C-alpha cells in the first residue's frame, strides 16, 4: 500500500519584527567570505527531487549524495517542507506563515540553502494548508490571490530561493467561515505568481481542489508550471496536467519506507516510458545510499555515494 506521510506544520512563527533583521543574512547569503563551490558535473537522465521535512531533518542531506560514475548530484531539486497558508480571522485574509523550523532554514540560508545552490541544486519552498480554512483554491477575488502571490514571490526574492511548490493539503476549506473552493482562485494565483517571477520554478504536488482547477475564463495555467508530480508514495500515477513528459513525475517514493524493489521498478518505468522527473520524500540524515542506489541505477546507470 502507498503511504502519504505528510506531517502537519503547527508550530508558531517567529515574530514579524525579526524579519527586517534577516534580510542581510538571508538574501546576501553567499557573501564574500565563502568561496563558492564548483557545481557538480552534469549528468544524463531524469530530474530527481527530494522533499525534506525540516521539522526533523537538514536540507544539507540533499547535497550528500553523488553518482559513483561521473560524480554528478543525485538530486537536482530540494524542497523545503513546508511553509503554510494561514488565515487571519480579523482581516479575513490569507497570509504566508513559517513555523520556527522553516524560519530557521530561511534565516540560515548561508549555511542551509546556498551550499546546495552552489552545487547546482535548486531549492524550492513548499507551501501547505494549515487547517485554518485558507487554501489556494478559495481566494474570493483576483486581488486577494495576487496579494498572496506577492507574498510568495517576495519571500523567494528575500531569501534567494529558486521557486515555489504548491501542496493543497490540510486547508480544511470552510473552517473559520472561509469559502469552499472556487474555479478562479488558483488560476489567478498561479497567473500572478508567474508574472512576478518569470524565471523561477513553480511546481505542483498534484493533490487537492487546486490541482483540479487549472482552467478558468479561457485561461489554462497548466503551462505555467515547471513540474508536476504524483503525491502518493510507492505508486505510479501520471499527474493530470497538460505538461510534456519531461516535466512530469508519475513515480513517487518515500525513502526508507518504499521498498527498494518498488523504487527501482518505478525508476525503470520512468525511463522506459520517457518521463523526465522522479520524486522522493523524507530524505533523513542516515546513510540511505542503498535506498537511493535502488533508483539511481535505473535512472542514471550508477550507484549512489553518500558523503557525510
Protein Blocks (a to p, Z undefined) as FASTA:
>chain_A
ZZddddddfbdcddfklmmmmmmmmmmmnommbccdddddddedddddddddfklbcfkl
mmmpccfbhoiafblbdcdddddddddfklopacddddfklmmmmmmmmmmmmmmmmnop
acddddddehnopafklcfbfklmmmmmmmmmmmmmmnopabdcdddehklgoiahiacd
dfklmmmmmmmmmmmmmmbccddddedjklmmmbgehiafklmpfbdcdfbghiacdddb
dddfklccfbccdehjacfklmmmmmmmmmmnopabdcdehiafbdcklmmmmmmmmmno
pacdddZZ
